[in-house]
Amino acid sequence: GGNMVHWFIHERAHRFNAAVAQCSLMPKQLRQNGICATRKIPVWIGVGEKDWTPVDGRQRQERMRDLYLAEGHRVEFRVFPKMSHRWPREFNDELWAWMQAA
């Protein structure tokens, strides 16, 4: 899931134009050492307001956002109201528009 998105950005950013990570954790190595991607790509990070995985899900997503921003990536960060650990379909059109503009 989302964890692999972060790893792919770290390892293979040259193969992607943008990335979306929803309700994910960042691998420990990246949290400690940084993203260190070969190029900067736009990243959409989303989390449900009521996400239960992990307990501090929103705070972890905010730390990931801050890591990407510190390394110069463009970041779209969303907290989805009333959502738990799933993707809210009502944001599909907005996500596709963001990806097309990326």
Buried (B, 14 or more C-beta within 10 A) or exposed (E): EBEEBBBBBBEEBEEBEBBBBBBBBBBEEBBEEEBEBEEBBBBBBBBBEEBEEEEEBBEBBBEBBEBBEEEEBEBBBBBBEEBBEEBBEEBEEEBEEBBEEB
